[in-house]
Amino acid sequence: MKTALVLFSAVSFLVYGVGCFASDYLRQEFRRYRLADQRRLVGSLQCAAALALLAGLSLPSLGQAAAGGLALMMLVALAVRLRIRDSVPQMLPALGYLGLNAYLCAAGF
């Protein structure tokens, strides 16, 4: 079950990270977040963390660190969404990924 959660999180963050470079929708979203100049950095960090999650299947401490980093990133994402006054439904994905990655970090690989 934990492997499935790792794969789900890794694929999700890899897709979002790549989208930060290729998606017009995400370009607009980062403008809305008032973080347009951080879009590529966020995408790079999410891709790197996704790959580290996958590597964590062989190197558990690396996966645990990546999950902790992604949980922290989602905590910041929630703060950004609060700052721009997003609705609760708009915050739910970040909250869900915060919980998932906090669990993976705390439970280990």
WODAKA-V18010 format. One line per field, one symbol per residue. phi: phi as a letter, one per 40 degrees, with the letter a starting at -180 (. if undefined). burial: 1 if it has 9 or more other C-alpha atoms within 8 Angstrom, else 0. A space follows every 10 residues. Layout:
BEGIN
phi=???
burial=???
END
This chain:
BEGIN
phi=.ccccccdcc cdccccccdc cbbcdcdccc cccgbdcbdc cdcccccccc ccdccccbbd cccccccccc cccccccccc ccccgccddc cddccccccc cccccccgb
burial=0000111011 1011011111 1000011001 1010110011 0111111011 1111111001 1111111111 1101101101 1000010000 1001101111 110110001
END
